[in-house]
Amino acid sequence: MSFYNSIGRVVALVALVLLFNACGSVKPYMADDYEEWQLLEPPADRPAYTFYLIGDAGKPDLEVQEPTLKLLNTHLRDANDQSMVIFLGDNIYEEGMPALNHKHRSKSEARLYESVKAVEGFPGAVLFIPGNHDWYAANDSLTDGPQYEREYLYEKLGSENVFLPKDGKPGPAVLNVSNDVVLVVLDSYRWVRDLPNPKEKKKNPNLPEPDFQIELKEIMESHIGKRVLLVAHHPLYTNGGHGGYSSFAEHLFPLRVINKKLWIPIPVLGSVLPLGRKLGGVIEDTPHKRYKQYRNVVLEATEKNKDLVYAAGHEHSLQFFQKHSKHFIVSGAGSKSSWVRKGKGAAFNHISKGFSRLDVYENGEMWVTYFEPTGDGTEGTIVFRWKLADAKDAN
C-alpha cells in the first residue's frame, strides 16, 4: 500500500507542477509603482522614430506562422520608414547557420526565413544581431562565427547594415538614426568571452583595457545629451534562468532542459543543475564571473548617459527594469517562452511569447510597449507600457 501511496503522491505532485506552470504564464507581474500603467497615455502624435525589438525568434513553428512573428508582421503594415526592426540574437536554433553543404543547412534556412518573411514589405530598416546560438555554428576554420547567417541575410534583404557588428567583431557598431537618436550595437557573446580574465584583472589592476572597451566609453561620452539605444543579446538584468533563478518544476524535472516532454521527476538530484547555474557555473548566465564583468564594464561605460535604454534577448520572456537612471528591456520571446521569477527588482515581467516596441517622440519622450500574441497571432494584447523619458533633454 505504501508503494501505491508513494506513486499517488508523485502523480499528484506532477499534476500540481503542471498546473502551476500552466497558470504561471497567464498574468503579468508588475511592481507596486507600475501597477497603474494602463492609465498612462503616450503622445497622440506619431513617434519620430520607432524600434521593434524581438529576440530569440530562431525556433519558429514551421507548419504555421509563428504567432509572435505574425503579430509583428501585422504591426509593421502600419509602420513608416522612420522605424527599425531589431532581432536581438539567437536568430537560428540550435547552432546557427552552417555551411551550404551541411546537413542542417536547409532547416537553419527555413527557421531564419520565418523572420525574413515577417519583415517583407516593411519600409523601415531591419537589423539582426548575433546571439550565442548564432555563434555555435563557428568552427576552427570559421573564426567569423555567424558569417553564413550574415551572407544569407544580405542576399534576402539586400542591406549593408542588416547584420551588425560586421566581420564577427565585438563592436561597438554605431548607427545615427536621427539627429537625436543613436543606436549602438554590441556582440555580447564576444564581449563576455574577450574581456580580460577577471582573475588576471584582479591580480593586475593595471591590465590594459581592450580597444573595444575603450571605444565604447568614447562613443558613450560623445553622445551624452542624446537618446541612446544600446542593443546586445545578453541582458544586464534578468529574473529568468540566465539570471540564476529557476522554478520548482525545473528542480523536479531537470531533463526538460534536454526535451520539454521529459516530465520525469528526479527529486533532490534534479537541483544540481539549477543550483550550479545560480552559483556561476555557466558562462551564459549572469552569476558567472565573466558575465558579471561584462555587466560592470557596460554600466561603467554608460554611467553618464541618463535615460539610456539597453535592450536584449537571451531570456524567453518579457521583462523590464529601471536602475541607475537607465532602462533595461528584455524582449527574447520571439519563438519561445520560459519561466521568470516575479519581483527581484523587476518593474514588469511576463512568461509569454511576444515582443516590445520603443517609441521616441519629437518632444524627447520615450515609451516602451510590450505585446503578447493571442491565438494564432492575428491579434495581440498590450501587456505593459511605460514612459522612459520626459519631454526634455536626455541629460
C-alpha positions as CSV (number, residue, x, y, z in Angstrom):
1,M,0.0,0.0,0.0
2,S,2.9,2.4,0.8
3,F,4.3,1.9,-2.7
4,Y,1.0,2.9,-4.3
5,N,0.7,5.8,-1.9
6,S,4.1,7.0,-2.9
7,I,3.2,6.7,-6.6
8,G,0.0,8.6,-5.9
9,R,1.9,11.4,-4.2
10,V,4.3,11.6,-7.2
11,V,1.4,11.8,-9.6
12,A,-0.3,14.4,-7.5
13,L,2.9,16.4,-7.3
14,V,3.4,16.2,-11.1
15,A,-0.2,17.4,-11.6
16,L,0.3,20.3,-9.3
17,V,3.5,21.3,-11.0
18,L,1.9,21.1,-14.4
19,L,-1.0,23.3,-13.2
20,F,1.4,25.8,-11.6
21,N,3.4,26.1,-14.9
22,A,0.2,26.4,-16.9
23,C,-1.1,29.2,-14.7
24,G,2.2,30.9,-14.4
25,S,2.0,32.5,-17.8
26,V,-1.5,33.9,-17.5
27,K,-1.0,37.1,-15.5
28,P,1.9,39.5,-16.0
29,Y,3.8,40.8,-12.9
30,M,4.0,44.5,-12.2
31,A,5.8,46.0,-9.2
32,D,3.7,48.3,-7.0
33,D,4.8,51.5,-8.6
34,Y,3.9,50.3,-12.0
35,E,0.5,48.7,-11.5
36,E,-1.4,51.7,-12.9
37,W,0.4,51.6,-16.2
38,Q,-2.9,51.4,-18.1
39,L,-3.7,54.9,-17.0
40,L,-0.7,56.3,-18.9
41,E,-1.2,57.6,-22.4
42,P,1.7,58.3,-24.8
43,P,1.5,61.4,-27.0
44,A,-1.1,61.4,-29.7
45,D,1.4,62.4,-32.3
46,R,3.1,59.7,-34.4
47,P,6.5,58.8,-33.0
48,A,9.6,60.4,-34.6
49,Y,11.2,57.0,-34.6
50,T,10.1,53.5,-33.6
51,F,12.2,50.4,-32.8
52,Y,10.5,46.9,-32.8
53,L,12.6,44.6,-30.5
54,I,12.3,40.9,-30.8
55,G,14.8,38.3,-29.7
56,D,15.2,34.5,-29.8
57,A,12.9,34.1,-32.8
58,G,15.1,31.3,-34.1
59,K,12.9,28.3,-33.4
60,P,9.6,29.2,-35.0
61,D,6.8,26.9,-35.9
62,L,7.4,25.8,-39.5
63,E,4.0,24.4,-40.1
64,V,2.1,27.6,-39.5
65,Q,3.4,31.1,-39.0
66,E,4.8,31.7,-35.5
67,P,2.2,33.8,-33.6
68,T,4.8,36.4,-32.4
69,L,6.1,36.8,-35.9
70,K,2.6,37.0,-37.3
71,L,1.7,39.7,-34.9
72,L,4.9,41.6,-35.6
73,N,4.1,41.5,-39.3
74,T,0.7,42.9,-38.6
75,H,2.2,45.9,-36.7
76,L,4.7,46.5,-39.5
77,R,2.0,47.1,-42.0
78,D,1.3,50.5,-40.3
79,A,4.9,51.4,-39.9
80,N,6.8,54.0,-41.9
81,D,10.4,54.4,-43.0
82,Q,11.3,56.1,-39.7
83,S,11.3,52.7,-37.9
84,M,13.5,49.7,-37.5
85,V,13.0,46.0,-36.5
86,I,15.9,44.6,-34.4
87,F,16.2,40.9,-34.0
88,L,18.2,40.5,-30.7
89,G,20.1,37.4,-31.4
90,D,19.6,33.6,-31.3
91,N,18.1,34.0,-34.7
92,I,18.6,30.3,-35.5
93,Y,18.4,27.4,-33.1
94,E,20.2,25.4,-32.2
95,E,23.6,26.0,-33.9
96,G,23.2,29.0,-36.2
97,M,23.7,28.9,-39.9
98,P,26.1,26.2,-41.1
99,A,27.9,26.0,-44.5
100,L,25.9,25.4,-47.7
101,N,26.7,21.7,-47.8
102,H,25.9,21.0,-44.1
103,K,23.1,18.5,-43.4
104,H,21.3,21.1,-41.2
105,R,21.6,24.0,-43.7
106,S,18.0,23.6,-45.0
107,K,16.5,23.6,-41.6
108,S,18.5,26.6,-40.5
109,E,17.5,28.5,-43.6
110,A,13.8,27.6,-43.0
111,R,14.0,28.9,-39.4
112,L,15.7,32.2,-40.4
113,Y,13.4,32.7,-43.4
114,E,10.4,32.9,-41.0
115,S,11.9,36.1,-39.5
116,V,12.7,37.4,-43.0
117,K,9.2,36.7,-44.2
118,A,7.8,38.7,-41.2
119,V,9.6,41.9,-42.4
120,E,8.8,41.6,-46.1
121,G,7.4,44.8,-47.4
122,F,8.4,46.7,-44.3
123,P,9.6,50.2,-45.4
124,G,12.0,50.8,-42.4
125,A,15.4,49.3,-41.6
126,V,16.0,45.7,-40.5
127,L,18.8,44.6,-38.2
128,F,19.9,41.2,-36.9
129,I,22.5,40.9,-34.2
130,P,24.2,37.7,-33.1
131,G,23.4,35.6,-30.0
132,N,25.2,32.7,-28.5
133,H,23.3,30.2,-30.7
134,D,24.2,32.1,-33.8
135,W,27.9,31.7,-32.8
136,Y,27.6,27.9,-32.2
137,A,27.9,27.3,-36.0
138,A,31.5,28.5,-35.9
139,N,34.4,26.0,-36.0
140,D,38.2,26.1,-36.1
141,S,38.2,27.2,-39.8
142,L,35.5,29.8,-39.4
143,T,36.6,32.5,-36.9
144,D,34.0,34.8,-38.2
145,G,31.2,33.0,-36.3
146,P,27.9,33.9,-37.9
147,Q,29.4,34.5,-41.4
148,Y,26.9,32.3,-43.3
149,E,23.9,33.8,-41.5
150,R,25.1,37.3,-42.5
151,E,25.6,36.3,-46.1
152,Y,22.1,34.7,-46.2
153,L,20.5,37.9,-44.8
154,Y,22.5,40.1,-47.2
155,E,21.1,38.0,-50.1
156,K,17.5,38.1,-48.8
157,L,17.2,41.7,-47.6
158,G,19.9,43.5,-49.5
159,S,21.1,45.9,-46.8
160,E,24.7,46.5,-45.9
161,N,23.7,47.0,-42.3
162,V,21.3,44.1,-41.9
163,F,23.8,42.2,-39.6
164,L,25.9,44.0,-37.1
165,P,28.6,44.1,-35.8
166,K,30.4,43.2,-39.0
167,D,33.0,40.5,-39.6
168,G,32.5,38.7,-36.3
169,K,33.9,41.7,-34.3
170,P,32.6,42.5,-30.8
171,G,31.6,46.1,-31.8
172,P,30.5,48.6,-30.9
173,A,28.8,49.4,-34.1
174,V,27.1,52.8,-34.3
175,L,24.2,54.0,-36.4
176,N,23.0,57.6,-36.2
177,V,19.3,57.0,-36.5
178,S,18.5,60.8,-36.4
179,N,19.9,64.0,-35.0
180,D,18.8,63.0,-31.5
181,V,18.7,59.2,-31.6
182,V,21.7,56.9,-31.7
183,L,21.8,53.1,-31.9
184,V,24.9,51.3,-30.5
185,V,25.3,47.5,-31.2
186,L,27.4,45.0,-29.3
187,D,28.1,41.4,-29.9
188,S,27.8,40.5,-26.3
189,Y,28.8,36.9,-26.9
190,R,32.3,38.2,-27.9
191,W,32.4,40.7,-25.0
192,V,31.7,38.1,-22.4
193,R,34.5,35.9,-23.7
194,D,37.0,38.5,-24.9
195,L,37.2,40.9,-21.9
196,P,40.3,40.3,-19.8
197,N,40.0,37.3,-17.5
198,P,38.6,38.5,-14.1
199,K,41.3,36.6,-12.2
200,E,44.1,38.3,-14.2
201,K,42.4,41.7,-13.8
202,K,42.3,41.2,-10.0
203,K,46.0,40.2,-9.9
204,N,46.9,43.1,-12.2
205,P,44.5,46.1,-11.9
206,N,46.6,48.0,-14.4
207,L,46.0,45.5,-17.1
208,P,45.2,47.5,-20.3
209,E,41.6,47.7,-21.4
210,P,40.9,46.1,-24.8
211,D,40.3,48.5,-27.7
212,F,36.6,47.7,-27.9
213,Q,36.0,48.6,-24.3
214,I,37.8,51.9,-24.7
215,E,35.8,52.6,-27.9
216,L,32.5,52.0,-26.1
217,K,33.5,54.6,-23.4
218,E,34.4,57.1,-26.1
219,I,31.2,56.6,-28.0
220,M,29.0,56.9,-25.0
221,E,30.9,60.0,-23.9
222,S,30.4,61.6,-27.3
223,H,26.7,61.0,-27.3
224,I,25.8,62.5,-23.9
225,G,22.6,64.5,-24.3
226,K,21.2,62.2,-27.0
227,R,18.7,59.3,-26.8
228,V,20.8,56.2,-26.9
229,L,19.6,52.7,-27.5
230,L,22.2,50.1,-26.8
231,V,21.4,46.6,-28.1
232,A,23.0,43.3,-27.4
233,H,21.9,39.7,-27.0
234,H,22.8,39.2,-23.3
235,P,20.7,41.2,-20.7
236,L,22.3,43.1,-17.9
237,Y,19.5,42.2,-15.5
238,T,17.1,39.2,-15.7
239,N,14.9,37.2,-13.4
240,G,14.9,34.1,-15.7
241,G,17.1,31.1,-15.9
242,H,20.0,33.1,-17.2
243,G,19.8,35.2,-14.0
244,G,20.3,32.1,-11.8
245,Y,16.6,31.7,-11.0
246,S,14.7,28.5,-11.5
247,S,11.2,27.2,-10.9
248,F,10.2,24.3,-8.7
249,A,9.4,22.4,-11.9
250,E,13.0,22.9,-13.1
251,H,14.3,21.4,-9.9
252,L,11.9,18.4,-10.0
253,F,12.1,17.8,-13.8
254,P,15.6,18.7,-14.8
255,L,15.5,16.5,-18.0
256,R,13.2,19.0,-19.6
257,V,16.3,21.1,-20.3
258,I,17.0,18.4,-22.9
259,N,13.5,17.7,-24.0
260,K,10.4,19.6,-22.9
261,K,8.4,16.4,-23.0
262,L,10.5,14.6,-20.4
263,W,8.3,15.1,-17.3
264,I,10.4,12.6,-15.3
265,P,10.6,13.6,-11.6
266,I,14.1,13.5,-10.1
267,P,13.8,15.0,-6.6
268,V,17.0,16.3,-4.9
269,L,19.4,15.3,-7.6
270,G,17.4,17.4,-10.1
271,S,18.5,20.5,-8.2
272,V,22.2,20.1,-9.1
273,L,21.9,21.9,-12.5
274,P,19.8,24.8,-11.3
275,L,22.0,25.3,-8.2
276,G,25.1,25.1,-10.4
277,R,23.8,27.9,-12.6
278,K,22.9,30.0,-9.6
279,L,26.5,29.6,-8.3
280,G,28.0,30.8,-11.5
281,G,28.8,27.6,-13.3
282,V,27.5,28.6,-16.8
283,I,29.1,31.4,-18.8
284,E,25.8,32.3,-20.4
285,D,24.3,33.2,-17.0
286,T,24.6,36.5,-15.1
287,P,26.1,34.8,-11.9
288,H,29.2,33.8,-13.9
289,K,32.3,35.9,-13.2
290,R,32.8,36.7,-16.9
291,Y,29.2,37.8,-17.4
292,K,29.3,39.9,-14.2
293,Q,32.4,41.6,-15.6
294,Y,30.6,42.3,-18.9
295,R,27.7,44.0,-17.0
296,N,30.1,46.1,-14.9
297,V,32.0,47.2,-17.9
298,V,28.9,48.3,-19.8
299,L,27.4,50.1,-16.7
300,E,30.7,51.9,-16.2
301,A,30.9,53.0,-19.8
302,T,27.3,54.3,-19.8
303,E,27.4,55.9,-16.4
304,K,26.9,59.4,-17.6
305,N,24.2,58.6,-20.2
306,K,21.0,59.4,-18.5
307,D,17.9,57.6,-19.8
308,L,19.9,55.2,-21.8
309,V,17.9,52.1,-23.0
310,Y,19.6,48.7,-23.0
311,A,17.6,46.1,-24.9
312,A,18.4,42.4,-25.1
313,G,17.0,38.9,-25.7
314,H,18.6,35.7,-24.4
315,E,15.7,35.1,-21.9
316,H,12.5,33.7,-23.4
317,S,10.3,36.1,-21.6
318,L,9.3,39.8,-21.4
319,Q,10.9,41.9,-18.7
320,F,11.6,45.5,-17.8
321,F,13.9,47.0,-15.2
322,Q,14.8,50.6,-14.2
323,K,18.1,51.1,-12.5
324,H,20.8,53.8,-12.3
325,S,18.5,56.2,-14.2
326,K,18.6,53.7,-17.1
327,H,16.1,51.4,-18.6
328,F,16.6,47.7,-19.3
329,I,14.4,45.8,-21.8
330,V,14.3,42.0,-22.1
331,S,12.4,41.0,-25.2
332,G,13.6,37.5,-26.1
333,A,10.2,35.7,-26.5
334,G,10.1,35.6,-30.3
335,S,9.6,31.9,-30.6
336,K,9.8,30.5,-27.0
337,S,8.6,31.3,-23.5
338,S,10.3,30.3,-20.3
339,W,9.7,30.7,-16.5
340,V,10.7,34.0,-14.9
341,R,10.6,35.0,-11.2
342,K,8.4,37.8,-10.0
343,G,9.9,40.7,-8.2
344,K,13.6,40.8,-7.5
345,G,13.9,44.4,-8.8
346,A,11.8,43.9,-11.9
347,A,9.3,46.6,-12.8
348,F,7.5,44.1,-15.1
349,N,7.9,40.5,-16.3
350,H,5.7,38.0,-18.1
351,I,6.0,34.4,-19.1
352,S,4.8,34.7,-22.6
353,K,5.8,34.9,-26.2
354,G,5.8,38.5,-27.5
355,F,7.9,41.5,-28.5
356,S,8.4,45.1,-27.4
357,R,8.2,48.5,-29.2
358,L,10.3,51.5,-28.3
359,D,8.8,54.9,-29.5
360,V,10.9,58.1,-29.5
361,Y,8.8,61.3,-29.9
362,E,9.7,64.6,-31.4
363,N,9.5,66.3,-27.9
364,G,12.0,63.8,-26.5
365,E,9.7,61.5,-24.7
366,M,10.4,57.7,-24.9
367,W,7.8,55.0,-24.3
368,V,8.2,51.2,-24.3
369,T,5.2,48.9,-25.0
370,Y,5.1,45.1,-24.7
371,F,2.8,43.0,-26.9
372,E,1.6,39.4,-26.4
373,P,0.0,37.5,-29.4
374,T,-3.4,36.0,-28.8
375,G,-4.4,32.8,-30.6
376,D,-2.6,32.4,-33.9
377,G,-1.1,35.9,-33.7
378,T,-3.7,37.6,-35.9
379,E,-4.3,39.9,-33.0
380,G,-2.4,40.8,-29.9
381,T,-2.7,42.4,-26.4
382,I,-0.7,45.2,-24.8
383,V,0.5,43.7,-21.5
384,F,2.6,46.6,-20.3
385,R,3.6,50.2,-21.2
386,W,5.8,52.7,-19.6
387,K,7.3,56.2,-20.2
388,L,11.1,56.1,-20.0
389,A,11.9,59.7,-20.5
390,D,10.1,63.0,-20.3
391,A,9.9,65.7,-22.9
392,K,13.2,67.3,-22.1
393,D,16.9,66.9,-22.8
394,A,18.3,63.5,-22.0
395,N,20.9,64.9,-19.7
